[in-house]
Amino acid sequence: MSWQDRAARALRVLDGDPSGNGDHSRQIFNHVLNESNRDDYISRDFFNVQQTAGGLPEGVSFDQFVGLVAGHVRNELEGSGFGDELSDDDFRTAALSFDETIRQHIRFLNGVVHQAAPGEVHLNLWDLILRSRDDSTSIYSCYRDFLVNA
């Protein structure tokens, strides 16, 4: 099964959720199905995202760091976490994890940058997300209405 088939399956299993919990998740899968859109988001290694308040390790640029903590929805859909053998309920849970991960990072960075003396890396990550929300090719465009920066 291709990542496109798995994205389509995600949309099918999320459409059956009357609670509305899958709204952003549906937006994510519709977004990545358009291959001209980017599918990268800050996802991996939440611990290291938290721990960068003091700066990056020697010799690591901000762009390199973003590359290290970025995930790609299309690649992750090809992984074992979205295997064909998963029940619809398990597949729905896995599909919802993209939205939860993105929200976790947005909430964390929003809280950190609005405290006294936030770290430069956190400020740069927050700025990256805010700028990306205005870029219709970015997955973060699906989050324009989430924690609107006033």
C-alpha positions in Angstrom: 0.0 0.0 0.0 1.4 3.4 -1.0 1.5 6.5 1.3 -1.3 7.9 -0.9 -3.4 4.9 -0.2 -2.7 5.2 3.5 -3.5 8.9 3.5 -6.8 8.1 1.8 -7.5 5.4 4.4 -6.8 7.9 7.1 -9.3 10.3 5.6 -11.9 7.5 5.5 -11.4 6.4 9.1 -11.3 10.0 10.3 -14.6 10.9 8.5 -16.4 8.6 10.8 -15.5 10.7 13.8 -18.5 12.9 14.7 -16.6 14.4 17.7 -14.6 16.7 15.4 -11.3 15.5 17.0 -10.0 14.7 13.5 -10.6 18.0 11.8 -6.9 19.1 11.8 -5.9 15.6 11.0 -8.2 15.5 7.9 -6.6 18.9 6.9 -3.1 17.3 7.2 -4.0 14.4 5.0 -5.7 16.5 2.4 -2.7 18.8 2.5 -0.1 16.1 1.9 -2.1 14.4 -0.8 -1.3 17.5 -2.9 2.3 16.6 -3.7 3.2 20.3 -4.4 2.7 20.9 -0.7 5.5 20.3 1.9 4.9 17.6 4.5 7.6 18.5 7.0 6.9 19.4 10.6 8.7 19.5 13.9 8.1 16.1 15.3 11.0 14.0 16.5 12.9 14.1 19.7 10.6 16.4 21.8 13.2 16.1 24.6 15.9 17.8 22.5 13.5 20.5 21.4 12.8 21.2 25.1 16.5 21.1 26.0 17.7 23.7 23.5 17.0 26.6 25.7 20.7 27.0 26.3 21.5 26.9 22.6 22.5 24.3 20.0 25.6 22.1 20.4 28.8 23.4 19.0 28.9 23.1 15.2 25.2 22.5 14.7 23.3 25.2 12.8 19.6 26.0 13.3 18.8 24.6 9.9 20.7 21.4 10.7 18.8 21.1 14.0 15.4 21.6 12.3 16.4 18.8 9.9 17.2 16.6 12.8 13.9 17.1 14.6 11.7 17.3 11.4 9.3 14.5 10.4 7.7 14.0 7.1 4.2 12.7 6.9 4.6 10.9 3.6 7.6 9.0 4.8 6.0 8.1 8.1 2.9 6.8 6.3 5.1 4.4 4.5 6.4 3.1 7.9 5.3 0.2 9.9 3.1 2.4 12.2 0.6 2.5 9.3 0.7 -1.2 8.3 -2.1 -2.7 6.3 -2.9 -5.1 9.2 -4.0 -2.3 11.5 -7.7 -2.2 12.5 -9.5 1.0 11.6 -9.5 2.1 15.2 -5.7 1.6 15.5 -5.2 3.3 12.1 -7.3 6.3 13.3 -5.2 6.5 16.5 -2.0 6.5 14.4 -3.5 9.1 12.0 -4.4 11.4 14.9 -0.9 11.3 16.2 0.3 13.8 13.6 -2.0 16.5 14.8 -1.2 15.7 18.5 2.5 16.0 17.9 2.2 19.2 16.0 -0.1 20.7 18.7 2.3 19.5 21.4 5.2 21.4 19.9 3.1 24.5 19.2 1.8 24.6 22.8 5.2 24.0 24.2 6.9 26.7 22.1 4.1 29.2 22.7 4.4 28.8 26.4 8.2 29.0 26.4 8.5 32.1 24.2 6.1 34.0 26.3 8.1 33.5 29.5 11.0 35.7 30.7 14.2 35.1 28.7 13.2 32.4 26.2 16.1 30.7 24.5 17.2 31.7 21.0 16.4 28.3 19.5 12.9 28.3 20.9 12.3 31.8 19.6 13.6 30.7 16.1 11.4 27.5 16.1 8.4 29.6 17.1 9.1 32.1 14.4 9.5 29.3 11.9 6.1 28.0 12.8 4.4 31.4 12.7 5.9 32.2 9.3 5.0 28.7 8.0 1.3 29.2 9.0 1.1 31.9 6.3 2.7 29.6 3.6 -0.1 27.6 2.0 2.4 24.9 1.0 3.4 24.3 4.6 1.7 21.8 6.8 1.5 24.5 9.4 -1.0 26.4 7.2 -3.5 23.9 8.6 -2.9 25.6 12.0 -3.7 29.2 11.2 -6.6 29.1 13.6 -4.7 27.4 16.5 -3.1 29.6 19.1 -3.5 32.7 17.0 -0.6 35.2 17.8 -2.3 38.4 18.9 
